[in-house]
Amino acid sequence: MSLPLLIIIVSAACLIVVCYMGAGIILHPPNMSRMEVFPEQFGLRYEKVFFKTRDGLGLSGWFLPAPGEDADGRTILMCHGWGDNKGELLKFTHYLNAHGFNLLYFDFRSHGESDGEITTMGYYEVIDFEAAVRYLKDQKPHLVGKLGVFGLSMGAAVTAMAMPDHPEVRCAVLESPFTDYRRVVRQWAWNNLRVPYFPLIIGTLFFLRWRVGQEGVDAYSPVNFIKKISPRPLLMIGGEDDALMKERDVRRLYAAAGDPKQLWIIPEATHAKCYQAGGLEYETRIVNFFKRHLS
C-alpha cells in the first residue's frame, strides 16, 4: 500500500471516529450536573412526583404548591437546560413560589433522576413536555386553567416546539433558547472544541441521525414552530454576552414569533446567567409577566 493511500485511509478513519464521538457528546452531555440541589435546602414545601412518557420512560419531578393564602391555581411548568436538572433550575427560580405560583419541576429524559439513555435536545424531549402536561391534567386538573411555562436553554427550545400542540399552556418565558438545531451544535463545537463545520459537524450530524434512528432529529428547530404559539404571550430573554445562544440568534427567533411578544436582552449576561446579571429586575419582570397572563 502506498504511503499517500495509507494517509487517506487513516485520515478517513480518524474523521469517522471523531464524528461518531461528536454525536455521542450531543446524546450524552459531557458535563452532566449532579443532583445536589433539593427544595428542602430552601425550606420549600413539595411533593415528589413521577410520571411516564408515551414511549415508556419514567420522569422524576417535584411539585411545589403555592403558599396557602396565595393558592389561586396559577401554575408554571419548569423546564431545565441540556446537561442540567430540576435542582439546578430550582436554585434561581424558586422565588416564583413565594409569589403565589405552583411550580412543577421535572427532569428531562436521561437527566437528573429520570430514566433514559440519550438526550436529543428537542426531538424526544417534546414527548417529556407532553408527559408533564398530561400529569397535571390527570392528577391536578384544577391547575391546568392557569398554566404557564418557564424554559431555560434547551428547556426554552423544547417549550417553543411543544407549545403549538398544547393550547392549555397560556404563556411562556423563554430564556436563552436556541433558534436552529444545526446552528447551536456548530456553535457549541466551535466554542468548546474549535471544530469546523465542514467536514466534522456535517459528519457528526450524520452519525447523530444514525445513532438516534430518526432522520429529522437535527432538523427539529424552534424557529420552525414558534409562530404557531401566537396569540399566546411570550417573554423572550437573552444574554448580551451569551457565546452559545448568541443575541443575534435570540433576536432571529423573536422575529419569527407572532404577537404578543416581548424581548429583553440583558447586558453582560452570559449563557444561562441572566438571573445573576438581571438581579431584582429579572425577578420582577418574570413575576409580573406571569401574574398578568395567568390571572
Summary of the structure (lengths in Angstrom):
residues: 295
radius of gyration: 19.8
end to end distance: 74.8
largest distance: 80.8
contacts: 1024
relative contact order: 0.13
helix: 49%
strand: 16%
